[in-house]
Amino acid sequence: MTKNPDTTDRTPWIDRRDIVGLIGVGLIGYGSWLVYEPAGFLTAGAVLAGVAIFGVRS
């Protein structure tokens, strides 16, 4: 059975959870940057690297 191209599922590739996660990483990085400037980049980079390596369970 073939699907009609007009009725295909159009799910977004990014959802609310992704947006909230990126905003959270940004806020953690900014908070660290207020204490010590290089720490902001290190913290945000470490969080994003951890997500990239270990993935996110959904």
C-alpha positions in Angstrom: 0.0 0.0 0.0 1.5 3.4 -1.0 0.9 6.6 0.8 -0.5 9.6 -0.8 2.2 12.3 -1.0 -0.4 14.9 0.2 -1.0 13.0 3.5 2.6 12.3 4.6 3.5 13.0 8.2 5.1 16.4 8.6 6.7 16.2 12.0 9.0 19.0 13.0 12.7 18.1 13.3 12.9 20.1 16.5 10.4 20.2 19.3 9.8 22.2 22.5 12.1 19.9 24.5 15.1 20.7 22.2 14.4 24.5 22.4 14.2 24.4 26.2 17.4 22.4 26.4 19.3 24.8 24.2 18.0 27.8 26.2 19.1 26.0 29.4 22.6 25.3 28.1 22.8 29.0 27.1 21.7 30.1 30.6 24.2 27.8 32.3 26.9 29.1 30.1 26.0 32.7 30.7 25.8 32.2 34.5 29.3 30.6 34.4 30.5 33.4 32.2 29.4 35.9 34.8 31.7 34.3 37.4 34.7 33.6 35.1 34.5 34.3 31.4 36.3 31.2 30.0 34.2 29.0 32.3 31.0 30.0 30.3 32.4 28.5 27.1 33.8 25.5 28.9 30.5 24.7 30.7 28.3 25.1 27.6 30.7 23.1 25.5 30.9 20.3 28.0 27.2 20.1 28.3 26.7 20.0 24.5 29.5 17.5 24.1 28.0 15.3 26.8 24.6 15.3 25.0 26.4 14.6 21.7 28.3 11.7 23.1 25.8 10.1 25.4 22.6 11.1 23.6 19.3 12.0 25.0 16.7 9.5 26.1 13.2 10.3 24.9 
